[in-house]
């Protein structure tokens, strides 16, 4: 499959959309009118090089009932599209599972790799492009497309973090990306995109004019939707070359975090070491606190990183997953049992404090002087 496709009957009226979503027309229209004000700002820390000031990424979480409507749009409309195999980010496809591993596998063992990144991708996807997607790709009526584009955008652009945004990011180039991919394929190049990460590879070293043509084609594709390349993230590498990372250190070429040096994608040695350290850090932290709320974010981060090992079928993946789940299960005791344990621990601390107080040496009693008036 070389182009996105919506294989179902188009929705031509807001009444039909309301029936498809199981919601009232009045609610949909009311939410569309005030959707811009129905998001919670959730800044996320970006990874930065040591010594550099911290940076944040703006993400947004929709409030109810807009959040419920967006989830229904994903389940009943957006996820029903057929996604071409060159797209790999956040797609539900049992027949052709997509992941960071499937994205890297396209380029495993390639001799020549071009890495490109889209600058400020989600904010660059405007409401007009979302409207055009619902009109052109899905074939929906103009009123339906207008309402849906309002429900899926915030202040005129696509909010990163909303449940609908990942699908929009995959489909926004629906009318221009297929031709770029087809042209590249005809010249012996492999193309894949994982959200805002674009990778192109081949088994030979291309000519200089070919490289110029590739960069120009991608630039034009992005510009057609108001997007731009991040120049600092444009890399052209031959197999065996590394990318400069921190200071004077170099790291192997990776695609969505996985090394493509061998015939099958895998994690670099340094990344495997960091994952093991993250699991050990959680184990040590669990020994000093009984509050799962404090540990849960650390647990999810570590499990996400272990998931990358599992995706690569690395033998450490299963053992590290078992260790993480043991920690989680230790905090999943019944409420009464945990309450009783806390009482026992509190009593033990009190007894220990009393014992310590009894063993303290007695202090000599100083005579109390009589007041001067006596």
Phi, psi and omega in degrees: 000118187256357180212150176297151182212137172252104190272013184250171182293130180296154177260118187257345182225156179294328177298316179293324177296317179299320178294319181295326182268349182070033180231164180277151177300319183300318180295316181299316181291324179293318179293321179298325182287332183240017184300327182302332184261010186248039178231147174256128180285125181233086180293138179242136179289136175269155172284126179233159179290149178306136179091348180268150180296149180296148178232152179236153176250132181279115173237160186223143178241123183287143174278159172287149001271003179300322180299318179296318180297318180296321178296322177294323177298321177296310186292323190254349181230293189297318182287349179279350176291155175262122185261131179297158187289351177277353177261136187226357187265117172059043182247130175274114180207100182294326182287325180224079184303138181246142181192180174298330181289315180296326179294315180290327183299331179301329188248005183300131178079004181294150180273332185224132185226136173244122180250127180226152182226142179269128182281131178045055190301302186298312178298338181281343180278104187278165178300324181295326178286327175293318177301315180296326178295314180292328178285311188277310183284314184273339179074022182285159177296160184299317180295321178294316180297321179294316180295315181294321179294331175287321180290337186256000182234164178227121179052039173088001179220171184276120183280120176294132181112334177290147186296334181278340191293323179298322179290320178297319179299324178290326189259351188298330179266027189305328186258357181236328183294319181304321180292320178299314181296317180297317179296318179295317180299322179295339179259007177089018180257148174258138182233139172211155176222131174240097185058251183259007179259118179251132179230134177231136182215166175202170183266005180226169176269118183286160176287161182300319180292331175295316179298316178299318179295322180295311180298320179295319180295317179293318179300317179295319178300314181294316182298330181296342178243019177076018182253162181220154176286148170271104188301326182291345181253014176269115182231137175238117187225146173263148180312130180102337177284150179246165177257139178288131181249266184256126178064239180254009181276155180233151178231151179299157176295130177234151174240122188045046174082001182244139178288137180246020183294321182265181182290341178232138182297149178203167178275149177289160181300318181295323179290321177298321178295319179294324179294315178298322179294323180295320178293316180295323178298320178294319178300316180293320179295325181293340179279349184246358179215147176255007183262106181294331180301325179289326185271337188303314178300321179294322178298313182295322178296315180294319180294324177297322180287323176295327178301331177290324175295318180296320180298330179268005181058034178282138184299335179289339186302308183296317182294321178290324177297318178299316180297319179294317181291331175297319178296314181298316182296330180294340178261001183258030177290154177304151184304315181297318181296320179292322179297316179296321179295320179295323178296315179299315180295320179295318178297319179298320179294319180295318178297319180296321179294319179296317180298319179295321180295322181290331183273355178291139179295142181289143181269138179296141181269121179278141177295143180270120179292147177284147178302150184295340181276354180262000000 
